[in-house]
Amino acid sequence: MIEHLREVSGEKIEPGRHCIGVGVGAMVFDADGRVFMARRGGGARNESGTWEFPGGEVNFGERLEDAIRRELREEYGIEITVSGCLGAFDHILPDERQHWVAVTFLARHTAGSPDIREPEKCSAIGWFDLNAMPEPLSQITIENAARYRNR
């Protein structure tokens, strides 16, 4: 569908800006109960400089759980096991003129030592206690943490 729109209009259709984008994220916990977080780099699509529970865009035809596993493998070299779904969230960024629907999963780290594989999109990573997360946090991460604490 989007490829057809690109052909008709002659301009690039960008999910999140020209149509609602679908994203996935995950609260990934290690054996000590810490959560994996990443700071969005200068080349990030939005909210540059904020800390987040990482994720990314869902590709056409890709299942949500497959998308989050792929994103964490590609961007950080880690493997996860999804243990549940925290929920679906409206991720609307009026100042950046973006609209996303984001599904956040709960997961556990199962393999790989995390490293930054896309430095233009990510400037720092780490494992953090939920009560001592770095700041500033992205909008969706604030909402995810609140939902997790209230469940």
N, CA, C and O atoms as a DFTB+ gen file, in Angstrom:
604 C
 N C O
     1  1       0.820      -1.190       0.000
     2  2       0.000       0.000       0.000
     3  2       0.865       1.256       0.000
     4  3       0.642       2.152      -0.814
     5  1       1.839       1.339       0.888
     6  2       2.690       2.528       0.950
     7  2       3.510       2.659      -0.326
     8  3       3.689       3.770      -0.824
     9  1       4.016       1.541      -0.872
    10  2       4.777       1.614      -2.120
    11  2       3.925       2.217      -3.227
    12  3       4.427       3.007      -4.026
    13  1       2.647       1.860      -3.291
    14  2       1.746       2.426      -4.294
    15  2       1.610       3.936      -4.082
    16  3       1.632       4.699      -5.048
    17  1       1.473       4.368      -2.842
    18  2       1.365       5.799      -2.564
    19  2       2.626       6.540      -2.985
    20  3       2.547       7.658      -3.495
    21  1       3.778       5.932      -2.778
    22  2       5.035       6.560      -3.189
    23  2       5.056       6.765      -4.698
    24  3       5.503       7.806      -5.180
    25  1       4.572       5.774      -5.445
    26  2       4.562       5.870      -6.903
    27  2       3.615       6.952      -7.385
    28  3       3.934       7.683      -8.322
    29  1       2.448       7.063      -6.752
    30  2       1.441       8.018      -7.190
    31  2       1.855       9.443      -6.855
    32  3       1.740      10.332      -7.698
    33  1       2.329       9.671      -5.652
    34  2       2.608      11.040      -5.222
    35  2       3.994      11.525      -5.615
    36  3       4.221      12.731      -5.709
    37  1       4.931      10.597      -5.847
    38  2       6.285      10.981      -6.190
    39  2       7.112      11.429      -4.997
    40  3       8.259      11.842      -5.167
    41  1       6.560      11.356      -3.802
    42  2       7.331      11.717      -2.612
    43  2       7.365      10.564      -1.630
    44  3       6.535       9.656      -1.679
    45  1       8.327      10.615      -0.749
    46  2       8.527       9.553       0.227
    47  2       7.454       9.615       1.317
    48  3       7.229      10.660       1.927
    49  1       6.800       8.477       1.546
    50  2       5.821       8.364       2.627
    51  2       6.571       7.870       3.854
    52  3       7.163       6.791       3.833
    53  1       6.547       8.653       4.917
    54  2       7.290       8.326       6.122
    55  2       6.326       7.967       7.251
    56  3       5.557       8.816       7.703
    57  1       6.363       6.687       7.719
    58  2       5.497       6.309       8.840
    59  2       5.759       7.204      10.046
    60  3       6.896       7.581      10.330
    61  1       4.685       7.532      10.739
    62  2       4.780       8.421      11.894
    63  2       4.536       9.871      11.526
    64  3       4.090      10.659      12.360
    65  1       4.828      10.233      10.269
    66  2       4.618      11.606       9.813
    67  2       3.483      11.712       8.797
    68  3       2.584      12.537       8.966
    69  1       3.508      10.901       7.756
    70  2       2.497      10.955       6.708
    71  2       1.366       9.958       6.935
    72  3       0.296      10.078       6.339
    73  1       1.600       9.004       7.774
    74  2       0.592       8.034       8.182
    75  2       0.972       7.568       9.585
    76  3       2.119       7.722      10.006
    77  1       0.025       7.008      10.292
    78  2       0.316       6.551      11.649
    79  2       1.316       5.404      11.571
    80  3       1.111       4.446      10.825
    81  1       2.394       5.501      12.339
    82  2       3.404       4.457      12.377
    83  2       3.096       3.443      13.477
    84  3       2.440       3.764      14.467
    85  1       3.572       2.236      13.291
    86  2       3.427       1.192      14.305
    87  2       4.815       0.840      14.810
    88  3       5.705       0.491      14.034
    89  1       4.984       0.938      16.112
    90  2       6.274       0.644      16.719
    91  2       6.132      -0.380      17.828
    92  3       5.036      -0.639      18.324
    93  1       7.265      -0.958      18.207
    94  2       7.323      -1.886      19.334
    95  2       8.474      -1.466      20.234
    96  3       9.456      -0.876      19.783
    97  1       8.334      -1.778      21.500
    98  2       9.389      -1.534      22.467
    99  2       9.354      -2.650      23.489
   100  3       8.429      -3.462      23.510
   101  1      10.369      -2.683      24.333
   102  2      10.379      -3.719      25.368
   103  2      11.086      -3.237      26.614
   104  3      12.110      -2.554      26.562
   105  1      10.504      -3.617      27.729
   106  2      11.177      -3.496      29.010
   107  2      11.893      -4.828      29.188
   108  3      11.277      -5.837      29.531
   109  1      13.199      -4.820      28.951
   110  2      14.005      -6.044      29.002
   111  2      14.735      -6.075      30.343
   112  3      15.497      -5.165      30.672
   113  1      14.489      -7.136      31.108
   114  2      15.086      -7.272      32.432
   115  2      16.209      -8.296      32.411
   116  3      16.147      -9.291      31.690
   117  1      17.242      -8.036      33.217
   118  2      18.324      -9.011      33.364
   119  2      18.051      -9.877      34.600
   120  3      17.027      -9.716      35.263
   121  1      18.963     -10.783      34.898
   122  2      18.796     -11.714      36.014
   123  2      18.745     -11.006      37.365
   124  3      18.238     -11.566      38.337
   125  1      19.266      -9.776      37.436
   126  2      19.266      -9.009      38.683
   127  2      18.060      -8.077      38.800
   128  3      17.956      -7.319      39.765
   129  1      17.147      -8.128      37.821
   130  2      15.955      -7.292      37.867
   131  2      16.137      -5.887      37.341
   132  3      15.237      -5.055      37.461
   133  1      17.304      -5.611      36.752
   134  2      17.535      -4.287      36.150
   135  2      16.947      -4.273      34.747
   136  3      16.806      -5.319      34.112
   137  1      16.607      -3.088      34.272
   138  2      16.006      -2.928      32.954
   139  2      17.026      -2.288      31.999
   140  3      17.782      -1.395      32.384
   141  1      17.028      -2.766      30.743
   142  2      17.936      -2.262      29.715
   143  2      17.364      -0.977      29.128
   144  3      16.182      -0.911      28.792
   145  1      18.217       0.051      29.008
   146  2      17.789       1.325      28.449
   147  2      18.832       1.864      27.485
   148  3      20.013       1.525      27.561
   149  1      18.363       2.719      26.569
   150  2      19.233       3.337      25.572
   151  2      18.920       4.826      25.477
   152  3      17.767       5.237      25.605
   153  1      19.957       5.628      25.251
   154  2      19.755       7.064      25.023
   155  2      19.710       7.322      23.530
   156  3      20.620       6.934      22.798
   157  1      18.663       7.970      23.086
   158  2      18.451       8.235      21.662
   159  2      19.495       9.229      21.152
   160  3      19.699      10.287      21.746
   161  1      20.148       8.878      20.053
   162  2      21.207       9.695      19.477
   163  2      20.684      10.798      18.570
   164  3      19.478      10.938      18.370
   165  1      21.601      11.569      18.030
   166  2      21.259      12.694      17.169
   167  2      20.544      12.309      15.892
   168  3      19.805      13.118      15.332
   169  1      20.749      11.079      15.416
   170  2      20.086      10.611      14.201
   171  2      18.781       9.889      14.451
   172  3      18.194       9.331      13.525
   173  1      18.316       9.892      15.697
   174  2      17.046       9.234      16.025
   175  2      15.892       9.985      15.365
   176  3      15.969      11.194      15.143
   177  1      14.846       9.267      15.063
   178  2      13.681       9.820      14.375
   179  2      12.958      10.877      15.209
   180  3      12.348      11.792      14.655
   181  1      13.024      10.758      16.533
   182  2      12.356      11.725      17.405
   183  2      12.962      11.651      18.812
   184  3      13.721      10.732      19.118
   185  1      12.634      12.590      19.632
   186  2      13.028      12.664      21.044
   187  2      14.518      12.411      21.289
   188  3      14.890      11.722      22.238
   189  1      15.352      12.967      20.436
   190  2      16.804      12.827      20.551
   191  2      17.282      13.256      21.934
   192  3      16.826      14.262      22.478
   193  1      18.216      12.474      22.499
   194  2      18.800      12.789      23.788
   195  2      18.066      12.200      24.980
   196  3      18.560      12.265      26.105
   197  1      16.886      11.622      24.746
   198  2      16.137      11.031      25.857
   199  2      16.479       9.550      26.005
   200  3      16.947       8.910      25.063
   201  1      16.237       9.019      27.200
   202  2      16.443       7.602      27.490
   203  2      15.141       6.856      27.267
   204  3      14.057       7.381      27.521
   205  1      15.261       5.622      26.786
   206  2      14.070       4.845      26.457
   207  2      14.272       3.356      26.733
   208  3      15.391       2.866      26.885
   209  1      13.130       2.657      26.790
   210  2      13.140       1.209      26.678
   211  2      13.171       0.975      25.168
   212  3      12.226       1.360      24.480
   213  1      14.222       0.359      24.630
   214  2      14.421       0.346      23.185
   215  2      13.375      -0.429      22.397
   216  3      12.639      -1.264      22.925
   217  1      13.347      -0.115      21.125
   218  2      12.427      -0.756      20.201
   219  2      12.626      -0.209      18.809
   220  3      13.718       0.236      18.455
   221  1      11.570      -0.243      18.022
   222  2      11.671       0.264      16.662
   223  2      10.388       0.068      15.889
   224  3       9.347      -0.273      16.450
   225  1      10.478       0.286      14.613
   226  2       9.334       0.228      13.709
   227  2       9.038      -1.207      13.282
   228  3       9.945      -2.016      13.090
   229  1       7.764      -1.496      13.141
   230  2       7.324      -2.797      12.645
   231  2       7.312      -2.749      11.126
   232  3       6.740      -1.831      10.537
   233  1       7.940      -3.735      10.487
   234  2       7.946      -3.825       9.033
   235  2       6.638      -4.426       8.532
   236  3       5.982      -5.185       9.246
   237  1       6.267      -4.088       7.314
   238  2       5.057      -4.633       6.708
   239  2       5.136      -6.161       6.707
   240  3       6.137      -6.730       6.274
   241  1       4.093      -6.819       7.186
   242  2       4.039      -8.272       7.205
   243  2       4.745      -8.921       8.386
   244  3       4.768     -10.147       8.491
   245  1       5.322      -8.120       9.274
   246  2       6.079      -8.647      10.410
   247  2       5.181      -8.702      11.647
   248  3       4.427      -7.767      11.915
   249  1       5.264      -9.788      12.388
   250  2       4.521      -9.907      13.645
   251  2       5.199      -9.042      14.706
   252  3       6.416      -8.860      14.690
   253  1       4.396      -8.516      15.621
   254  2       4.907      -7.590      16.637
   255  2       6.048      -8.196      17.451
   256  3       7.085      -7.555      17.621
   257  1       5.880      -9.415      17.955
   258  2       6.935     -10.029      18.768
   259  2       8.193     -10.293      17.945
   260  3       9.303     -10.187      18.465
   261  1       8.033     -10.633      16.679
   262  2       9.202     -10.824      15.820
   263  2       9.937      -9.500      15.625
   264  3      11.167      -9.464      15.571
   265  1       9.175      -8.416      15.521
   266  2       9.770      -7.091      15.311
   267  2      10.633      -6.670      16.503
   268  3      11.734      -6.153      16.314
   269  1      10.145      -6.885      17.729
   270  2      10.946      -6.451      18.878
   271  2      12.187      -7.324      19.036
   272  3      13.247      -6.821      19.408
   273  1      12.074      -8.606      18.762
   274  2      13.265      -9.465      18.831
   275  2      14.287      -9.038      17.778
   276  3      15.482      -8.980      18.068
   277  1      13.832      -8.740      16.560
   278  2      14.722      -8.294      15.483
   279  2      15.401      -6.983      15.846
   280  3      16.614      -6.844      15.683
   281  1      14.628      -6.020      16.336
   282  2      15.187      -4.703      16.663
   283  2      16.296      -4.810      17.713
   284  3      17.349      -4.191      17.563
   285  1      16.069      -5.586      18.766
   286  2      17.082      -5.701      19.817
   287  2      18.310      -6.466      19.339
   288  3      19.425      -6.178      19.774
   289  1      18.120      -7.424      18.461
   290  2      19.255      -8.162      17.885
   291  2      20.061      -7.240      16.973
   292  3      21.288      -7.198      17.068
   293  1      19.380      -6.493      16.081
   294  2      20.061      -5.618      15.123
   295  2      20.765      -4.442      15.798
   296  3      21.906      -4.123      15.462
   297  1      20.092      -3.806      16.740
   298  2      20.617      -2.562      17.309
   299  2      21.551      -2.759      18.497
   300  3      22.399      -1.909      18.768
   301  1      21.395      -3.903      19.223
   302  2      22.187      -4.092      20.451
   303  2      22.844      -5.462      20.573
   304  3      23.595      -5.696      21.520
   305  1      22.581      -6.364      19.645
   306  2      23.204      -7.679      19.669
   307  2      22.749      -8.583      20.797
   308  3      23.486      -9.472      21.222
   309  1      21.532      -8.357      21.286
   310  2      21.036      -9.200      22.373
   311  2      19.824     -10.010      21.940
   312  3      19.087      -9.629      21.031
   313  1      19.642     -11.120      22.605
   314  2      18.479     -11.982      22.396
   315  2      17.582     -11.857      23.617
   316  3      18.052     -11.726      24.747
   317  1      16.283     -11.901      23.365
   318  2      15.316     -11.792      24.445
   319  2      14.262     -12.884      24.319
   320  3      14.064     -13.469      23.254
   321  1      13.595     -13.137      25.438
   322  2      12.400     -13.967      25.452
   323  2      11.268     -13.071      25.936
   324  3      11.330     -12.508      27.029
   325  1      10.239     -12.948      25.111
   326  2       9.085     -12.119      25.458
   327  2       8.236     -12.886      26.469
   328  3       7.891     -14.048      26.254
   329  1       7.903     -12.217      27.578
   330  2       7.119     -12.871      28.621
   331  2       5.702     -12.321      28.738
   332  3       4.871     -12.897      29.440
   333  1       5.422     -11.227      28.066
   334  2       4.084     -10.652      28.121
   335  2       4.025      -9.327      27.392
   336  3       5.022      -8.833      26.865
   337  1       2.832      -8.769      27.379
   338  2       2.613      -7.475      26.728
   339  2       2.163      -6.471      27.790
   340  3       1.172      -6.698      28.485
   341  1       2.884      -5.378      27.910
   342  2       2.524      -4.327      28.860
   343  2       1.307      -3.563      28.366
   344  3       0.473      -3.131      29.162
   345  1       1.205      -3.394      27.045
   346  2       0.054      -2.702      26.483
   347  2       0.370      -1.968      25.203
   348  3       1.508      -1.953      24.734
   349  1      -0.662      -1.356      24.645
   350  2      -0.543      -0.519      23.449
   351  2      -0.709       0.927      23.897
   352  3      -1.560       1.232      24.733
   353  1       0.102       1.808      23.341
   354  2       0.151       3.189      23.787
   355  2       0.047       4.143      22.599
   356  3       0.575       3.871      21.520
   357  1      -0.638       5.259      22.815
   358  2      -0.629       6.350      21.841
   359  2       0.663       7.113      22.066
   360  3       0.941       7.562      23.178
   361  1       1.442       7.256      21.024
   362  2       2.712       7.990      21.113
   363  2       2.602       9.145      20.119
   364  3       3.037       9.050      18.971
   365  1       2.014      10.222      20.593
   366  2       1.750      11.383      19.747
   367  2       2.695      12.498      20.169
   368  3       2.726      12.905      21.330
   369  1       3.466      12.984      19.197
   370  2       4.476      14.016      19.450
   371  2       4.141      15.247      18.609
   372  3       4.683      15.413      17.516
   373  1       3.257      16.109      19.104
   374  2       2.818      17.261      18.308
   375  2       3.959      18.162      17.853
   376  3       3.950      18.638      16.718
   377  1       4.948      18.405      18.726
   378  2       6.051      19.293      18.369
   379  2       6.900      18.735      17.230
   380  3       7.524      19.488      16.482
   381  1       6.918      17.416      17.105
   382  2       7.696      16.778      16.039
   383  2       6.795      16.307      14.893
   384  3       7.262      15.697      13.931
   385  1       5.504      16.602      15.014
   386  2       4.501      16.238      14.006
   387  2       4.552      14.749      13.685
   388  3       4.621      14.351      12.522
   389  1       4.516      13.932      14.739
   390  2       4.541      12.482      14.575
   391  2       3.450      11.816      15.388
   392  3       3.059      12.293      16.453
   393  1       2.968      10.699      14.859
   394  2       1.926       9.919      15.520
   395  2       2.264       8.443      15.337
   396  3       2.364       7.940      14.218
   397  1       2.434       7.767      16.469
   398  2       2.759       6.347      16.492
   399  2       1.798       5.607      17.405
   400  3       1.288       6.177      18.369
   401  1       1.555       4.364      17.111
   402  2       0.925       3.440      18.033
   403  2       2.042       2.487      18.420
   404  3       2.631       1.823      17.567
   405  1       2.327       2.427      19.712
   406  2       3.465       1.640      20.183
   407  2       2.992       0.522      21.114
   408  3       2.259       0.765      22.072
   409  1       3.418      -0.689      20.819
   410  2       3.124      -1.846      21.658
   411  2       4.387      -2.169      22.448
   412  3       5.457      -2.370      21.874
   413  1       4.249      -2.215      23.762
   414  2       5.404      -2.472      24.629
   415  2       5.296      -3.854      25.253
   416  3       4.271      -4.224      25.826
   417  1       6.383      -4.602      25.126
   418  2       6.455      -5.953      25.665
   419  2       7.298      -5.990      26.926
   420  3       8.118      -5.104      27.169
   421  1       7.088      -7.014      27.717
   422  2       7.946      -7.344      28.844
   423  2       8.794      -8.511      28.387
   424  3       8.286      -9.440      27.759
   425  1      10.087      -8.475      28.695
   426  2      10.981      -9.515      28.195
   427  2      12.142      -9.726      29.153
   428  3      12.422      -8.910      30.031
   429  1      12.799     -10.851      28.948
   430  2      14.019     -11.110      29.709
   431  2      15.176     -11.294      28.742
   432  3      15.029     -11.863      27.661
   433  1      16.317     -10.801      29.160
   434  2      17.555     -10.929      28.388
   435  2      18.011     -12.381      28.486
   436  3      18.135     -12.920      29.585
   437  1      18.263     -13.018      27.335
   438  2      18.661     -14.429      27.355
   439  2      20.051     -14.683      26.798
   440  3      20.665     -15.698      27.125
   441  1      20.562     -13.782      25.960
   442  2      21.888     -14.005      25.381
   443  2      22.436     -12.710      24.791
   444  3      21.692     -11.793      24.441
   445  1      23.767     -12.669      24.693
   446  2      24.447     -11.538      24.066
   447  2      24.816     -10.466      25.065
   448  3      24.094     -10.203      26.026
   449  1      25.956      -9.855      24.816
   450  2      26.413      -8.728      25.616
   451  2      26.058      -7.460      24.840
   452  3      26.568      -7.260      23.738
   453  1      25.195      -6.601      25.388
   454  2      24.726      -5.459      24.604
   455  2      25.847      -4.504      24.198
   456  3      26.730      -4.167      24.987
   457  1      25.773      -4.087      22.946
   458  2      26.651      -3.025      22.460
   459  2      25.868      -2.185      21.462
   460  3      24.854      -2.630      20.925
   461  1      26.333      -0.992      21.220
   462  2      25.649      -0.060      20.318
   463  2      26.065      -0.375      18.894
   464  3      27.235      -0.228      18.542
   465  1      25.125      -0.805      18.076
   466  2      25.416      -1.170      16.687
   467  2      24.953      -0.117      15.684
   468  3      25.292      -0.196      14.504
   469  1      24.196       0.850      16.135
   470  2      23.745       1.954      15.286
   471  2      24.005       3.268      16.034
   472  3      23.076       3.877      16.564
   473  1      25.288       3.707      16.075
   474  2      25.645       4.869      16.899
   475  2      24.961       6.173      16.496
   476  3      24.876       7.092      17.311
   477  1      24.475       6.276      15.273
   478  2      23.758       7.488      14.882
   479  2      22.394       7.561      15.574
   480  3      21.859       8.651      15.778
   481  1      21.833       6.407      15.932
   482  2      20.526       6.364      16.577
   483  2      20.611       6.239      18.096
   484  3      19.634       6.518      18.790
   485  1      21.758       5.826      18.618
   486  2      21.889       5.557      20.043
   487  2      23.250       6.025      20.536
   488  3      24.278       5.686      19.950
   489  1      23.257       6.813      21.624
   490  2      24.525       7.352      22.125
   491  2      25.007       6.717      23.429
   492  3      26.152       6.928      23.829
   493  1      24.148       5.941      24.096
   494  2      24.554       5.287      25.347
   495  2      23.556       4.187      25.687
   496  3      22.390       4.253      25.297
   497  1      24.022       3.179      26.416
   498  2      23.161       2.095      26.875
   499  2      23.547       1.723      28.301
   500  3      24.626       2.076      28.777
   501  1      22.660       1.010      28.970
   502  2      22.981       0.522      30.304
   503  2      21.827      -0.237      30.926
   504  3      20.704      -0.234      30.423
   505  1      22.141      -0.887      32.038
   506  2      21.153      -1.604      32.845
   507  2      20.879      -0.755      34.083
   508  3      21.812      -0.305      34.749
   509  1      19.598      -0.536      34.392
   510  2      19.237       0.371      35.467
   511  2      18.148      -0.215      36.360
   512  3      17.300      -0.988      35.915
   513  1      18.199       0.173      37.624
   514  2      17.121      -0.142      38.552
   515  2      15.932       0.735      38.163
   516  3      16.121       1.898      37.805
   517  1      14.728       0.206      38.225
   518  2      13.545       0.993      37.858
   519  2      13.377       2.245      38.721
   520  3      12.742       3.211      38.296
   521  1      13.933       2.232      39.910
   522  2      13.831       3.400      40.790
   523  2      15.002       4.361      40.616
   524  3      15.105       5.349      41.343
   525  1      15.881       4.080      39.664
   526  2      17.043       4.949      39.433
   527  2      17.339       5.058      37.935
   528  3      18.485       4.931      37.504
   529  1      16.284       5.295      37.153
   530  2      16.467       5.410      35.704
   531  2      17.083       6.767      35.366
   532  3      16.824       7.757      36.050
   533  1      17.901       6.812      34.306
   534  2      18.511       8.084      33.889
   535  2      17.452       9.029      33.320
   536  3      16.358       8.606      32.946
   537  1      17.794      10.291      33.263
   538  2      16.880      11.289      32.699
   539  2      17.599      12.115      31.663
   540  3      18.828      12.178      31.674
   541  1      16.863      12.758      30.757
   542  2      15.414      12.755      30.635
   543  2      14.913      11.473      29.976
   544  3      15.637      10.832      29.214
   545  1      13.679      11.108      30.276
   546  2      13.059       9.931      29.680
   547  2      12.185      10.342      28.500
   548  3      11.616      11.434      28.492
   549  1      12.083       9.470      27.512
   550  2      11.175       9.719      26.389
   551  2       9.735       9.648      26.892
   552  3       9.455       9.050      27.931
   553  1       8.843      10.257      26.148
   554  2       7.424      10.282      26.519
   555  2       6.884       8.865      26.703
   556  3       6.230       8.580      27.706
   557  1       7.147       7.983      25.757
   558  2       6.609       6.626      25.829
   559  2       7.211       5.853      26.997
   560  3       6.533       5.016      27.593
   561  1       8.463       6.116      27.331
   562  2       9.105       5.430      28.465
   563  2       8.467       5.864      29.777
   564  3       8.284       5.041      30.673
   565  1       8.127       7.134      29.905
   566  2       7.427       7.615      31.098
   567  2       6.098       6.877      31.247
   568  3       5.756       6.419      32.337
   569  1       5.352       6.765      30.147
   570  2       4.063       6.076      30.175
   571  2       4.238       4.584      30.470
   572  3       3.471       4.013      31.245
   573  1       5.245       3.951      29.855
   574  2       5.498       2.524      30.093
   575  2       5.835       2.268      31.555
   576  3       5.288       1.344      32.157
   577  1       6.715       3.062      32.132
   578  2       7.126       2.875      33.527
   579  2       5.937       3.055      34.471
   580  3       5.793       2.304      35.436
   581  1       5.098       4.033      34.201
   582  2       3.912       4.258      35.037
   583  2       2.960       3.069      34.952
   584  3       2.450       2.615      35.976
   585  1       2.719       2.568      33.770
   586  2       1.821       1.408      33.616
   587  2       2.415       0.187      34.314
   588  3       1.695      -0.560      34.978
   589  1       3.721      -0.019      34.169
   590  2       4.361      -1.170      34.799
   591  2       4.231      -1.108      36.325
   592  3       3.938      -2.116      36.968
   593  1       4.446       0.060      36.888
   594  2       4.364       0.222      38.348
   595  2       2.933       0.054      38.869
   596  3       2.727      -0.396      39.996
   597  1       1.952       0.415      38.044
   598  2       0.544       0.366      38.466
   599  2      -0.177      -0.944      38.144
   600  3      -1.373      -1.075      38.408
   601  1       0.527      -1.889      37.589
   602  2      -0.159      -3.134      37.205
   603  2      -0.244      -4.130      38.322
   604  3      -0.793      -5.216      38.140
